[in-house]
Amino acid sequence: MDYLGEFEQIVLLAVARLGNDDAYGMRIRREIEDRAGRSAAIGAVYATLDRLQSKGYLRARDDDAGGRARRFFAITPEGIDALEAARDLQARMWSGLRMPLKRPGRKT
């Protein structure tokens, strides 16, 4: 299994949160901006969606209902496994870590 980059994780989580009926490019971008509090270029979102689809972590379906063509994404079981592996890796890295009581240049 490939390790997920930070933005790949964010995009997969946005797709998972939105579900199959609402996970299309612009909506995914808004979800990232709303939840992560960071801007996301639509080109970066689409490039990441394509990469995640080629890895087998997402599947896509085209829908032109309502006169507007959209590609909707859904997370696959492999995508869920990748997210869980990323979460577990982070938990192992954080486990037992104690941050210094004082950081340089900061009063406590």
NORPE-V769933 format. One line per field, one symbol per residue. ss: DSSP state (H for helix, E for strand, L for the rest). phi: phi as a letter, one per 20 degrees, with the letter a starting at -180 (. if undefined). Layout:
# NORPE-V769933
ss->???
phi->???
This chain:
# NORPE-V769933
ss->LLLLLHHHHHHHHHHHHHLLLLLEHHHHHHHHHHHHLLLLLHHHHHHHHHHHHHLLLEEEEEELHHHLLEEEEEELHHHHHHHHHHHHHHHHHHLLLLLLLLLLLLLL
phi->.ffefgffffffffffffnfececgfffgfffffeemcfcffffffffgffffffnecccbebdfmncfcdedcfegfffgfffffffffffffgmfdfffcdgmced
